[in-house]
Amino acid sequence: MGIFDLFKKKEEKRIIYPTFSKGFHGDDFLIQFSSSLLKDCSHFVETGSAEATTLSFVSKNNPHLSLISCEADEVVYRHAIKQVEGLTNVDLRNQLSPEFVYKLTSENPAIVNGKVFFWLDAHGYGFKWPLLEEVDFILNKYPQSFIFIDDFKVPGQPQFGYDVYEEQECSLDYLEPALRKYNNLKIYFPKYSEKTSEYHPLRGWVLITQLSHPVLENLPEDIFEYTQGGK
């Protein structure tokens, strides 16, 4: 068994959900916040493209970006590739996410020199998550990156849903072995309660970065910077 086999999903039939017009769960707060950072990035890198709703949405609204994404499930991948047909700035691959992230860096070493927006969503049910290893790798190799993680537990904000599978919780505690290696991290969470999505309940997310940015120095009132022990 190879190292990437540890992250393979157990055999089960994946549900293919409808593709909507808005990405990021249709969360208008997250869309506006992410858009303010995406405009200064060179690449959008996504793990777990699923039906490619977010991928196609970001592509259409940010033609200056190079977008690279992966989907491990072959059936879902075949559906997703149809959704991005004709989007010339999109490279969608049928790969496991850790293999995808590592190969991306070796194939294109110069990518680490630009500002890269990561949207990490390759965590769910039925497999060992690669998220901890991916975050550690990205923080080490991509110091000029914005790392967004979907379905994340938001401290003190129980209105946001998040993923849990077996002993794995999508949270700061889960990422602590990677985060503690870096003393210059800035961590941001949402704190709004209004549900703006027409098709999805509130889902938590986190932004982890080593960068400074004007938007982060003047945060919207619905976003807070996390400090150890609370807000």
N, C-alpha and C positions, 0 to 999 in steps of 0.2 A: 504494500500500500504506500503510495506517495503522500507527501505532506498535504497536497491540495485535496486528496480524497477525504481528509478529515472534515472538510467543509461541504461535502456533497449532501444534498437533501435526500432524506429517506424516500423510498419509492412511494409516491402518492400522486393523485391527479390534481394538478393545479387548476384553480378556477381562473378563467380569463374574464376580467371585469371590463365594463364599457370604458372607452376612451373619452375623456371630457375635454372641453375647450380650454380649461385652465389647469396649470400644473400646481405643484405644491399643495395638493388637497383642495385647491380652490380657496385657500386661506389668503384673503386680501392683505392682511397685515404682513404675512410672510412674503407674499409676492412683492409688495412695495419695498420692504426692507432688503430682500435679496437683490432686487433690481438695482438698488442704489449702489451695491457693491459689484454686481456683474458688469456694469458699464466700464469699470476700470480693470477688468480681468482679460486675459488672453485666451484662457481655456475653461471649459466647464467639463468636469470629470464626474461621472455618476456611476455608482455601483448598484446593481439591482434595478434595471430600467423598467421591469414589469411590462405594462402595456404601452410604455413610452409616452404617457401623457405629459409628464414633466419635461422629458427630453424634447418633444416636439414643440411644447409651449416656449421653452427657453430658446430653442433654435429660431423660431419665427419672430421672437421679440428681441433677439440679440444677434443680428446677422454678422457682427464683427467677431463673434466667438468661434473657436474651434471646439466642437462638442464630441466627447468620446465617452461611450457608455458600454456596459456589459449586462447581459442577462444569461444566467446559467441554465435555466429551464428551456429546453429546445423547442417545446410546443409554444410557450409564451414568447420566446424569441422570434419565431416565425410570424407570430401575430404582430409583434412590435415592429419588426423590420418593414412591414407594410405601412405602418403609421408614419414612418419617417421617410418614406419613398419620395424622392425629389428634393429633399432637404440636403443641399450639397455641403453644408458645414457639419454634418453629423456622420460619425463613425460608430456604428453599433455592432458589438461583437458577442458571439455566443461563447462566453467564458465564465469560469468561476471568478469571483471578485478578487481574491488575493493574487491569483495568477495574473489577472488583468492589470492590477495596480503595479505589480513588480515588473511585468513585461513592458508596460507602458513607459516606465522610467528608463529601462535599458534600451528600448527601441528609439526613444527620442530624448536623449540626455539633456538637451537644451530646454526642455519643458520646465525643468526645476528653476530656471532663472526668471520665469515670468510669474505673474499673479494668477494663481489657479484657484478656481472655485470648485470645491469638492462637495458633492451631494451624496452622502453615504446612506444607502437604503437596502443593503444586502444582509438583512437580519429579519428573522420571522420565526417560523415554526417548522420543526422537523429536521434540524441540522445544527451542528456546532457553528456558532457565529465566528466570522473572521474579523469582526469589528475592532477588537482590541489590537490585534497585530497590524491591521491597516492604519489605524490612527497613529500608532507608534512609528510605523514606517513613514507616513506622510509628514509627521512633525519633524522627523529627522532629515528627510530628503527635500521637503518642500517648505522652507521657512517663510516663503512669501505666499502662503495659501490661506484661504478661508475654508475651514472645515465645518460644514453643516451636517448634522446627523438627524435623521428623521425618526419619529416615533420614540422620542427621548423623554425620560422622566424629568419634570421640571420641579425643582425644589420649592416647596411652599405654594404650589399652584396645582391643586388636585383636579381642576377642571380639564386639564390636558391628559389625554390618554397616552399610553406608552406600551412598548412591547416587553413581554416577559415570556421566556421559554425555558422550562426545566430550571436549572440553576443560573440561568442567564437573565439579567435584568438590564435593559438599555438605560444606563444611568451613569452618573459620575463615579459611583462606587465600583462599577464594573470596569471603567476605564482607568481607575486610579493607578494601577501598575505602570501604565504608559505616561499618564499626565505628570506623575511625580518626578519624572526625569527632567522636566523642563521648568525653569523658574521664571520664565517671561511670558507665560500664557495669559491670555485674556479670554474670558468665558462669558457668553451672553445667552440669556433666556427670554422667552416671551412672558408677559404677565397680563395679557388682555383676557377678557371673559366673553366678548362678543363673538358669536359664531357667524362668520361671513360666508362660509362655504355653503353652496346650495345642495351638496351631495355628500358631505363628510362631517362627522363630529370633530371637535377640537382635538388635534394631535400635537403632542409636545415636540420640540426640536431644540437643538443647541448649536451655537456657533463657537468654535474654538479657533483661536488664531494667535500668531506671534506678531501680527502687523498692527500698525497704527493706521487710522483712516479718519478723515473728517466726519464721516457718518457715525463712527464709533465714539468720537469725541463729543458729539452732540446727539445723543441717543433719542430716538422717539420715546414718548412717555410710556409706550406699551412694551418697551424692551428694557431689561435691567442687566447690569454687569454683576456677575456672581463673584463674591469673595468668600473665602473660607469661613464657614459658620453661618452663611446666609447671604442676604442682599448686600 
